[in-house]
Amino acid sequence: MSNLEPDPQEGVWGGRASVAAEPVRELLPGREVVLGTRAVGTSGPGPGGMVVTRTLPHRDRRMVGAWCFVDQYGPQNIADLPGMRVPPHPHAGLHTVSWLVEGEVLHRDSLGSRQLIRPGQLGLMTAGRGIAHSEESPQDRSPLLHGVQLWVAMPDRHRHVEPDFAHHPVPPVPTDLGVMVRVLIGELDGLTSPATVYSPLVGAEATLEAGVETRLPLRPEFEYAAVTLSGSVQVDGVTVVPGTLLYLGRDRVDLTVRSERPGRVLLLGGEPFDEQIVMWWNFVGRSHDEIVQARQDWAAGQRFGVVQGYDGDPLPAPPMPTARLKPRGRHR
Ligand code: MN
């Protein structure tokens, strides 16, 4: 996924000062963002475009642990549409996490990876110092496309690592909690993901049958949020529907989730991200100058490599915003 806003603004966030120290329940609505071409004269998607709902970064909450970006899309019937068409674009300083509820996404990257990602399979791209990738609906595909893309900011001491792409099957595990759990990243209730990330983090999906209530074990030192992927799930008593994010704060040992109907909820958490980051377009850095350099490198065809096999031109970088932002340094 690429941030395809025509005029992305540079943002500075992270640091402990913005983290709730206690349990909270902040229901944050997402905003619709058009990926791909816009229909002429409208704000809606044109041919080949699609609408995603972005809940993070939100005006009131920028990060949850190292999680810094949450886009949900679908379920959309793409039987007679091009589906997802995200041309080659660069990333640096973050991981992208691709997770599908229905359908398929074909990932290609500048390391030469070509991987079909299906429901129940984690696509984890580590951008590190720099990578380019494309994402598209394959020719031979299911009618429905439904999924989420998440980004994870990498800590300073690891953010210049060599890029990597990993593809992990994540089978559902029946738990004593009475729900099926898939741990994408980190650990929950003794279940551990094989994925490599560089800060204490969890990303786990719970599948609830109708009428089930359970308590997911949490870590008091983590901050958490919940996103509903399907159905309508009560999280700590708050009804969370797809397209909204419930920020939960810290200092919780468990979390009550229940659902009248079958539903799926994604739990995101992590240690508060100490460092302040500068985020613009598809880059996470630490300074405005670094972002400018990354943009220049992409425009010059350097550093990020070349994605082979995508039928279309790479995405040009949008113009830099005029405002120049500075991180305020570490907060405790
Ligand atoms: Mn991307």
Boltz pocket constraint, residues with backbone or C-beta under 6 A from the ligand:
constraints:
  - pocket:
      binder: B
      contacts: [[A, 1], [A, 2], [A, 89], [A, 90], [A, 91], [A, 96], [A, 133], [A, 282]]
      max_distance: 6.0
